[in-house]
């Protein structure tokens, strides 16, 4: 039989999606599954976007421009002004989701064996994109005990070699909810300028910021206009994950010309989704105000409920809609699978993403899970109650019990 | 300034799309441009597909399954039965266009430095996908003088090394319109089985077959079920290029499991486009009969008109909707650009794709262009008249004149 590539072997399964078949089997057994595993919001997509697609008058569903339509890119540029981001349509290339934006970016700046520094835990698919591009991720590990605060810049600088091509951050962070301060962005800016690296910021959660804090985009730093690459997406902002529209924004003309070549090879981003995304830019402001309020309350509910469970550690997210929780278990992968395969509490269970896949070294995060707070507060409460009972039952089931689990108490 | 990757430098510009800015400038000058450069049909998308999207009742535009929805894949499997292709939904993975299907396939089977044998001229973006995946294309050159007939199988076998991972064919061929016979497919099947290679067939033009001939899919060869990988797309079949939906079909379970990991990393194919594509499967048969008739007539018109121009060589396509024509010029790239930048005939011009990008070595095809017959017959006639006058004018303009051009006569 012909063989699979090494790259194909190394390609990780998605920790967010690999358990889907088990969830489907649970559902077939009549067990209700609360999805805490995936950043798929339950929020309604803006009506203006849905209507634009329903009212489209396409007769020939044709290719669009490889870089996205001119009108859409102009509107995106205008939209960024609200965030004090000053770019023009020529600095924007529309992609098939933030995923493609990241793939094109990594392929454009790094060759096989090149290195990219990423604070971890990081969005799991960064591992996949890096394997696909042949890159090596060099992690800077942040800790749950210090609320996933950014490690000192000196930690980044120590890791820079002649192979380092970029520093990649996710701001606010998936899976930690970490929000970078203006000062941190400026320090990173000085660092990439000094070492002539790219600074890539995945800012797809820019609008999910709580506690009256503010997001500070890397594109506000004029000194690094040739170094800064911003990744964006409509998926989370407009609850339009299924559109598959994102974009790359950079003022580096060589970089944008290179990205365009990758974009031309795949022809164009999806046409219907661009119609929805362009219309979504007209979403009224109160839509976002309501959502921010809602997520802020969900976060508070989730953190409060998690903290009630003994021996569960949790870092407080300042943005996005995830948190990392450390559980009194030996193996979060096994626990997550067991939740779907064997456990139920009143015919209900939860699906969570084991955190090992959010680290460069999968032995980190062995006790941790990512929880997405994309459900309403009542469901979050139910889900965490299920988690509590599951932890209790798992304790008795599991032979390889740790001291912390042994001392764990359901009450 | 931070530097672009070597891969980014090597990535070719699309010969089909690189001249778009020149075409847009021509249009701004008031020159009408006939697009013979791109396989964007002028045929209306099936109403059933357009209606499905207009009548959708989505409230939350959510992610779909990474491999595409179960119902859609089941319907695709049922649809293939018509072509004597016997597969199940589990053998199918839905992708964001045929482009992504090819990228995932190449990444799953080959590592940097591995080789893939492709008869050339081939679809230009195979060059792009190969550079992106780090592969080396090993071409088997077919010639316009022999109507791009497949070179003898011995030519393929001579090129097989320990680095060879696959043979990739496009059937019917873009850009040549070449249609593989059943016997040729069977010979290739024996070859890949003997050397344990994958056989990848890009069959996106399966429905565009003329002269009452039949298409023979590689998936009909049961002996190579673990070797055969078929690439498909809705783009051409349903005139839905802007949907960006394709699929990978294979019975090799290791391969499909690997492809799924790449698919998970990019989350899901676009949701609206899947709705359209699923509905498109219900397109009535007469839609295709009319289209085949129309394209067959367009092909005849195009070939007849091209043959009227002295010193223009053209191979007769048996399928798809392209042909390669050899023109009495020194440099098709320069000519194609000149057509848009400097030339007009009664305020009209044509856009063509220089064929150099359809070869592994760009010096081949230097005198050739790809012409897509995606316009109605009247427009095709006008476009070829423009070509005739353009060749005449270009002859006087160009100092570096070849003998064949010197002897070229407009009448």
Interface residues (C-beta under 8 A of the other chain):
Chain A: X1 X2 X3 X4 X5 X6 X7 X8 X9 X11 X12 X13 X14 X16 X17 X18 X20 X38 X40 X41 X42 X43 X44 X45 X49 X50 X53 X54 X55 X56 X58 X59 X60 X61 X62 X63 X64 X65 X66 X96 X97 X99 X100 X103 X107 X108 X109 X110 X111 X112 X114 X125 X128 X129 X132 X134 X165 X166 X192 X196 X197 X198 X226 X227 X239 X240 X241 X242 X243 X244 X252 X254 X255 X258 X261 X262 X264 X265 X266 X267 X268 X269 X270 X271 X272 X273 X276
Chain B: X1 X2 X3 X4 X5 X6 X7 X8 X9 X11 X12 X13 X14 X16 X17 X18 X20 X38 X40 X41 X42 X43 X44 X45 X49 X50 X53 X54 X55 X56 X58 X59 X60 X61 X62 X63 X64 X65 X66 X96 X97 X99 X100 X103 X107 X108 X109 X110 X111 X112 X114 X125 X128 X129 X132 X134 X165 X166 X192 X196 X197 X198 X226 X227 X239 X240 X241 X242 X243 X244 X252 X254 X255 X258 X261 X262 X264 X265 X266 X267 X268 X269 X270 X271 X272 X273 X276
